[in-house]
Amino acid sequence: MHESITIGQLSARSGVAPSALRYYERLGLIRAERTGGNQRRYPRTELRRVAFIRISQQVGVSLEEIRTALDSLPASRTPTAADWARLSATWRERLDERIRLMTKLRDDLDSCIGCGCLSLQRCTLYNPGDTLGGEGAGPRLMLPRPDGSAPPDGSPASDGSAPSDGSPASDGSPASDGSPASDGSPASDGDHEAAVIAS
């Protein structure tokens, strides 16, 4: 018979609270057997599944996606390295896309440090008049487009914010060519890359 551990031991070893382990069990993500005294006993191999669940959640994978992935593993035996490799292959594309988005977010946030919002026409947080709301929900300049094309670097302003021809905007925001705005405020350095977030 395989070695089994208590819920307390599984919790201590995995770093996951017993309440969360019971929740995972209800969802079918992990399994437990019962003793004659109706106490849970987990196969030691469940440690690997709990670790997989925990790491997957930390990179933004939903429990539903995790359950689908774990359902592909054999239930009648301990999964082998080949079983885990097959599971990994099915996730590779979506994980690569998450990595791309997280890298873009990190780089965009780096460009915001010290900016002082001098480049409003390309700022991550500035979407005048919700001009990108018509494209759909979410951060439109970070998300891939439905046709698979890359998101644009910035959107043309339609409310008087800085135009793309380099002339000062009617509201005095900085021109895109680096010249001072009409109100004398500093100009953009042109390096501010970001994605406009639709409100």
C-alpha positions in Angstrom: 0.0 0.0 0.0 1.2 3.5 -0.8 2.4 5.9 1.9 -0.2 8.3 3.1 -0.1 11.5 5.1 -2.6 13.4 7.2 -4.1 16.8 6.2 -1.9 18.5 8.8 1.2 16.9 7.3 0.2 17.8 3.8 -0.5 21.4 4.9 2.8 21.7 6.7 4.8 20.2 3.8 3.0 22.2 1.0 2.5 25.5 2.8 -1.3 25.4 1.9 -3.9 25.8 4.7 -6.0 22.8 5.6 -9.1 24.8 4.6 -7.7 25.3 1.1 -6.8 21.6 0.8 -10.3 20.7 1.7 -11.5 23.1 -1.0 -9.2 21.6 -3.6 -10.5 18.2 -2.6 -14.1 19.3 -3.1 -13.2 20.6 -6.6 -11.6 17.3 -7.4 -8.1 18.7 -7.7 -6.7 16.4 -5.1 -8.0 13.2 -3.6 -8.0 11.7 -0.1 -8.9 8.4 1.3 -10.7 7.9 4.7 -9.6 5.8 7.6 -11.9 3.7 9.7 -12.3 6.7 12.0 -13.3 8.9 8.9 -10.0 10.9 8.9 -8.5 12.1 5.7 -5.4 10.4 4.4 -3.6 11.7 1.3 -1.3 9.7 -0.9 2.2 11.4 -0.6 2.1 11.9 -4.3 -0.6 14.5 -3.8 2.2 16.8 -2.7 3.2 17.2 -6.3 -0.3 18.1 -7.4 -0.7 20.7 -4.6 2.7 22.2 -5.7 1.4 22.3 -9.3 -1.8 24.0 -8.2 0.0 26.6 -6.1 2.5 27.6 -8.7 -0.2 27.7 -11.5 -2.4 30.0 -9.4 0.6 32.3 -8.7 1.0 32.8 -12.5 -2.7 33.5 -13.0 -4.1 30.2 -14.1 -7.6 29.6 -13.0 -8.7 26.6 -10.8 -10.9 25.5 -13.7 -7.9 25.4 -16.1 -5.9 23.6 -13.4 -8.6 21.0 -12.9 -8.8 20.4 -16.7 -5.0 19.9 -16.8 -5.0 17.6 -13.8 -7.8 15.5 -15.2 -5.5 14.6 -18.1 -3.2 12.8 -15.6 -3.8 9.1 -14.9 -6.0 8.4 -11.8 -5.0 4.8 -11.4 -1.3 5.3 -10.9 1.3 7.9 -9.9 1.9 10.2 -12.9 5.3 9.7 -14.6 7.7 12.4 -15.9 6.2 11.7 -19.4 2.7 12.4 -18.1 3.7 15.7 -16.7 5.6 16.6 -19.9 2.4 16.0 -21.9 0.5 18.3 -19.6 3.3 20.9 -19.9 3.1 20.8 -23.7 -0.6 21.6 -23.7 0.0 24.7 -21.6 3.2 26.0 -23.3 1.5 28.4 -25.7 -0.8 30.0 -23.1 2.1 30.3 -20.6 4.3 31.9 -23.3 1.5 34.5 -23.8 1.3 35.2 -20.1 5.1 35.7 -20.0 4.8 38.1 -22.9 2.1 40.1 -21.2 3.9 40.2 -17.8 7.1 41.3 -19.5 5.3 44.1 -21.3 3.6 45.1 -18.1 7.0 45.2 -16.2 8.6 47.2 -19.0 5.7 49.6 -19.2 5.7 50.2 -15.5 9.5 50.8 -15.6 8.9 53.6 -18.2 6.4 55.2 -15.9 8.9 55.7 -13.0 9.9 59.4 -13.0 7.7 60.2 -16.0 5.6 62.8 -14.3 2.9 62.1 -16.9 4.7 64.1 -19.5 3.7 61.8 -22.3 -0.1 61.6 -21.9 -0.7 60.5 -25.5 1.1 57.2 -24.7 0.5 56.7 -21.0 -0.7 53.4 -19.6 -3.3 55.1 -17.4 -4.5 57.9 -19.7 -7.3 57.2 -22.1 -9.0 60.5 -22.8 -12.6 60.3 -23.5 -12.3 56.5 -23.3 -11.4 56.5 -27.0 -10.3 52.8 -26.9 -13.5 51.6 -25.2 -15.0 50.9 -28.6 -12.4 48.2 -29.2 -13.6 46.2 -26.2 -13.0 45.7 -22.5 -9.6 45.7 -20.8 -6.2 47.1 -21.6 -6.6 47.5 -25.3 -3.0 48.4 -26.1 -1.6 45.4 -24.3 -4.0 42.7 -25.5 -3.5 41.0 -28.8 -6.1 42.1 -31.5 -8.7 39.6 -32.6 -7.0 39.3 -36.0 -3.8 38.3 -34.3 -2.0 41.5 -35.1 0.2 43.2 -32.4 -1.4 46.0 -30.4 -0.5 49.5 -31.4 2.0 51.6 -29.4 -0.4 54.5 -28.9 -3.7 55.8 -30.1 -4.5 58.9 -32.0 -6.0 61.5 -29.7 -9.5 62.7 -30.5 -10.0 65.2 -27.7 -7.2 67.7 -27.9 -4.4 65.7 -26.4 -1.1 65.6 -28.1 -1.4 64.9 -31.9 1.1 62.7 -33.7 2.3 65.5 -36.0 4.4 67.0 -33.3 2.4 70.2 -32.8 1.3 71.2 -29.3 -2.1 69.9 -28.3 -4.9 72.4 -27.7 -4.8 71.6 -24.0 -1.1 72.3 -23.7 0.0 68.7 -23.3 3.5 67.9 -24.7 4.1 67.5 -28.4 5.3 64.2 -29.6 8.4 65.7 -31.3 9.9 66.7 -27.9 9.2 70.4 -28.2 7.7 72.2 -25.2 3.9 72.3 -25.0 2.1 75.5 -25.5 1.9 76.2 -21.8 5.6 75.8 -21.4 5.5 72.4 -19.6 8.3 70.0 -20.3 8.0 67.8 -23.4 8.0 64.0 -23.6 11.3 62.3 -24.1 9.6 60.0 -26.6 10.7 56.9 -24.7 7.4 56.3 -22.9 6.1 53.0 -24.2 2.8 51.9 -22.7 -0.6 50.5 -23.2 -3.8 52.6 -22.7 -6.2 51.0 -20.2 -9.8 51.4 -21.1 -11.9 52.4 -18.2 
